[in-house]
């Protein structure tokens, strides 16, 4: 009887400890989903801009000598549909240098992350608070226009 009670108490502590880590796994999964969506949006824009014709308004940066132009779209959802209050924004900078166009793309988003903290504010697995965090990814593509 005593062995069963000790076994159940030990199992309770193990399961309770694992439930706290389950929260971390769920939030890490959500963060990875956002990162994958942002990567998709950046690559999608890179492909679109590379396919634009030479005189496209999205690629025109003024005269063809080292001129830089910054453009932006957003907010949008994770598949690139423009929506009010969307999570993602894309910015791109077009730099022209003679026969080369360099496009620098940045995708930004804000996530709601849970930070687990103890009652005294130190790290621990006692409680959590929801905070908005800014994230971004960047990529560059070059296009020869000669």
C-alpha positions as a Markdown table, in Angstrom:
| # | Residue | x | y | z |
|---|---|---|---|---|
| 1 | Unk | 0.0 | 0.0 | 0.0 |
| 2 | Unk | 2.8 | 2.4 | 0.9 |
| 3 | Unk | 4.7 | 1.6 | -2.2 |
| 4 | Unk | 1.6 | 2.4 | -4.3 |
| 5 | Unk | 1.2 | 5.7 | -2.6 |
| 6 | Unk | 4.9 | 6.6 | -3.1 |
| 7 | Unk | 4.7 | 5.5 | -6.8 |
| 8 | Unk | 1.6 | 7.6 | -7.4 |
| 9 | Unk | 3.2 | 10.7 | -5.7 |
| 10 | Unk | 6.3 | 10.2 | -7.8 |
| 11 | Unk | 4.2 | 9.9 | -11.0 |
| 12 | Unk | 2.3 | 13.0 | -10.1 |
| 13 | Unk | 5.4 | 15.1 | -9.8 |
| 14 | Unk | 6.8 | 13.8 | -13.1 |
| 15 | Unk | 3.5 | 14.5 | -14.9 |
| 16 | Unk | 3.2 | 18.0 | -13.3 |
| 17 | Unk | 6.8 | 18.8 | -14.4 |
| 18 | Unk | 6.1 | 17.6 | -17.9 |
| 19 | Unk | 3.0 | 19.8 | -18.2 |
| 20 | Unk | 5.0 | 22.9 | -17.7 |
| 21 | Unk | 7.4 | 21.9 | -20.5 |
| 22 | Unk | 4.4 | 21.2 | -22.7 |
| 23 | Unk | 3.5 | 24.9 | -22.6 |
| 24 | Unk | 7.0 | 25.7 | -23.9 |
| 25 | Unk | 6.7 | 23.2 | -26.7 |
| 26 | Unk | 3.4 | 24.6 | -27.8 |
| 27 | Unk | 4.7 | 28.2 | -27.9 |
| 28 | Unk | 7.9 | 27.1 | -29.7 |
| 29 | Unk | 5.7 | 25.4 | -32.3 |
| 30 | Unk | 3.7 | 28.6 | -32.8 |
| 31 | Unk | 7.0 | 30.6 | -33.2 |
| 32 | Unk | 8.2 | 28.1 | -35.8 |
| 33 | Unk | 5.0 | 28.5 | -37.7 |
| 34 | Unk | 5.4 | 32.2 | -37.8 |
| 35 | Unk | 9.0 | 31.9 | -38.9 |
| 36 | Unk | 8.0 | 29.5 | -41.7 |
| 37 | Unk | 5.2 | 31.9 | -42.8 |
| 38 | Unk | 7.6 | 34.9 | -42.8 |
| 39 | Unk | 10.2 | 32.9 | -44.8 |
| 40 | Unk | 7.5 | 31.9 | -47.3 |
| 41 | Unk | 6.4 | 35.6 | -47.7 |
| 42 | Unk | 10.0 | 36.7 | -48.2 |
| 43 | Unk | 10.7 | 34.1 | -50.8 |
| 44 | Unk | 7.4 | 34.7 | -52.6 |
| 45 | Unk | 8.2 | 38.4 | -52.8 |
| 46 | Unk | 11.7 | 37.7 | -54.1 |
| 47 | Unk | 10.4 | 35.5 | -56.8 |
| 48 | Unk | 7.7 | 38.1 | -57.8 |
| 49 | Unk | 10.3 | 40.9 | -57.9 |
| 50 | Unk | 12.8 | 38.9 | -59.9 |
| 51 | Unk | 10.0 | 38.1 | -62.4 |
| 52 | Unk | 8.9 | 41.8 | -62.8 |
| 53 | Unk | 9.9 | 43.4 | -66.1 |
| 54 | Unk | 12.8 | 45.8 | -66.2 |
| 55 | Unk | 10.7 | 49.0 | -65.9 |
| 56 | Unk | 8.3 | 47.8 | -63.2 |
| 57 | Unk | 7.2 | 50.4 | -60.7 |
| 58 | Unk | 8.3 | 48.0 | -57.9 |
| 59 | Unk | 11.8 | 48.0 | -59.3 |
| 60 | Unk | 12.3 | 51.6 | -60.4 |
| 61 | Unk | 14.8 | 53.3 | -58.2 |
| 62 | Unk | 15.4 | 56.5 | -60.2 |
| 63 | Unk | 18.5 | 56.8 | -62.4 |
| 64 | Unk | 20.5 | 53.7 | -62.8 |
| 65 | Unk | 23.6 | 54.8 | -60.7 |
| 66 | Unk | 23.5 | 53.5 | -57.1 |
| 67 | Unk | 20.0 | 54.8 | -56.2 |
| 68 | Unk | 18.1 | 53.1 | -53.4 |
| 69 | Unk | 14.4 | 53.0 | -53.0 |
| 70 | Unk | 12.4 | 51.5 | -50.1 |
| 71 | Unk | 8.9 | 50.1 | -50.6 |
| 72 | Unk | 6.6 | 48.3 | -48.2 |
| 73 | Unk | 3.5 | 46.1 | -48.2 |
| 74 | Unk | 1.4 | 45.0 | -45.3 |
| 75 | Unk | -0.2 | 44.3 | -43.1 |
| 76 | Unk | -1.0 | 40.8 | -44.4 |
| 77 | Unk | -1.8 | 37.3 | -43.2 |
| 78 | Unk | 0.6 | 34.3 | -43.4 |
| 79 | Unk | -0.3 | 33.6 | -47.0 |
| 80 | Unk | 0.2 | 37.1 | -48.2 |
| 81 | Unk | -3.4 | 38.3 | -48.4 |
| 82 | Unk | -3.7 | 42.0 | -47.4 |
| 83 | Unk | -5.8 | 42.2 | -44.3 |
| 84 | Unk | -6.5 | 44.9 | -41.7 |
| 85 | Unk | -4.6 | 44.0 | -38.6 |
| 86 | Unk | -2.5 | 41.4 | -40.3 |
| 87 | Unk | 0.6 | 40.0 | -38.5 |
| 88 | Unk | 3.2 | 40.4 | -41.2 |
| 89 | Unk | 4.7 | 43.3 | -43.2 |
| 90 | Unk | 7.2 | 43.1 | -46.0 |
| 91 | Unk | 9.7 | 45.9 | -46.9 |
| 92 | Unk | 12.1 | 45.8 | -49.7 |
| 93 | Unk | 14.9 | 48.1 | -50.8 |
| 94 | Unk | 15.9 | 48.2 | -54.5 |
| 95 | Unk | 19.5 | 49.3 | -55.2 |
| 96 | Unk | 20.6 | 49.7 | -58.8 |
| 97 | Unk | 24.2 | 49.8 | -59.8 |
| 98 | Unk | 24.7 | 50.0 | -63.6 |
| 99 | Unk | 23.5 | 46.6 | -64.8 |
| 100 | Unk | 22.7 | 45.0 | -61.4 |
| 101 | Unk | 19.6 | 45.3 | -59.3 |
| 102 | Unk | 20.0 | 44.2 | -55.7 |
| 103 | Unk | 16.7 | 43.6 | -53.7 |
| 104 | Unk | 16.9 | 43.4 | -49.9 |
| 105 | Unk | 13.7 | 42.0 | -48.4 |
| 106 | Unk | 12.7 | 42.2 | -44.8 |
| 107 | Unk | 9.6 | 40.5 | -43.3 |
| 108 | Unk | 8.5 | 41.7 | -39.9 |
| 109 | Unk | 6.0 | 40.4 | -37.4 |
| 110 | Unk | 5.0 | 40.6 | -33.8 |
| 111 | Unk | 4.3 | 37.5 | -31.8 |
| 112 | Unk | 2.8 | 37.0 | -28.4 |
| 113 | Unk | 5.4 | 35.0 | -26.4 |
| 114 | Unk | 4.9 | 33.6 | -23.0 |
| 115 | Unk | 7.8 | 34.1 | -20.7 |
| 116 | Unk | 7.7 | 31.8 | -17.7 |
| 117 | Unk | 8.8 | 33.6 | -14.5 |
| 118 | Unk | 8.7 | 33.0 | -10.8 |
| 119 | Unk | 6.8 | 35.2 | -8.4 |
| 120 | Unk | 9.9 | 37.2 | -7.6 |
| 121 | Unk | 10.6 | 37.9 | -11.3 |
| 122 | Unk | 13.4 | 35.4 | -11.8 |
| 123 | Unk | 13.4 | 32.6 | -14.3 |
| 124 | Unk | 11.3 | 29.6 | -13.3 |
| 125 | Unk | 8.3 | 27.6 | -14.2 |
| 126 | Unk | 5.8 | 29.1 | -11.8 |
| 127 | Unk | 3.8 | 31.6 | -13.9 |
| 128 | Unk | 3.8 | 33.3 | -17.2 |
| 129 | Unk | 3.1 | 36.6 | -18.8 |
| 130 | Unk | 2.1 | 37.3 | -22.4 |
| 131 | Unk | 4.3 | 39.9 | -24.2 |
| 132 | Unk | 4.5 | 41.1 | -27.8 |
| 133 | Unk | 7.9 | 40.6 | -29.4 |
| 134 | Unk | 9.2 | 42.0 | -32.7 |
| 135 | Unk | 10.8 | 39.5 | -35.1 |
| 136 | Unk | 12.2 | 39.9 | -38.6 |
| 137 | Unk | 14.0 | 37.9 | -41.3 |
| 138 | Unk | 16.0 | 39.4 | -44.2 |
| 139 | Unk | 17.1 | 38.1 | -47.5 |
| 140 | Unk | 18.7 | 39.5 | -50.6 |
| 141 | Unk | 18.4 | 38.7 | -54.3 |
| 142 | Unk | 20.4 | 40.1 | -57.2 |
| 143 | Unk | 19.2 | 40.5 | -60.8 |
| 144 | Unk | 21.4 | 41.2 | -63.8 |
| 145 | Unk | 19.6 | 43.6 | -66.2 |
| 146 | Unk | 22.3 | 43.9 | -68.8 |
